[in-house]
Amino acid sequence: MPRPTAHEALIYLMVMTSASDREMTDVELARIGLVVRTWPIFEDFDAERLVEVAQKCQKLLQDEGGADAVMALAGRSIPIRLHDTAYAAAFEVATVDLEMRLEERRVLQLLRRDLAVDDETVDAIQRAAKTRHRTLT
């Protein structure tokens, strides 16, 4: 299996986080699209490829050991200096619907471990995401 690009691997982690509870909601899919269109890390990625990349990830996830394989691919494809960005993107998807299921929490724990994101960075990412998702009501 060819190694994904860093962009593809970042998308894989967002898709895996969204699919972890067996339900990819429209809100989560829209947030993945928003991240790809607006985050500087994706400025040289062709957003027209998003659906193709997401479908490729879904196929990988359906294989035996799929989630582990996706995490291993991502870990090898995303430069170490961007591991915190990868975690932030996955966390963004997990929190967009204002409810984080147990499966999403588990994926985020595995990402923290596999990407070696330290506790202080995790706390900062979580606080920033929660702040962004607050509403007036």
Sequence and secondary structure as in RCSB ss.txt:
>XXXX:A:sequence
MPRPTAHEALIYLMVMTSASDREMTDVELARIGLVVRTWPIFEDFDAERLVEVAQKCQKLLQDEGGADAVMALAG
RSIPIRLHDTAYAAAFEVATVDLEMRLEERRVLQLLRRDLAVDDETVDAIQRAAKTRHRTLT
>XXXX:A:secstr
     HHHHHHHHHHHHHHTTS   HHHHHHHHHHHHHSGGGTTS GGGHHHHHHHHHHHHHSTTHHHHHHHHHH
HHS GGGHHHHHHHHHHHHHTTS   HHHHHHHHHHHHHTT  HHHHHHHHHHHHHHT    
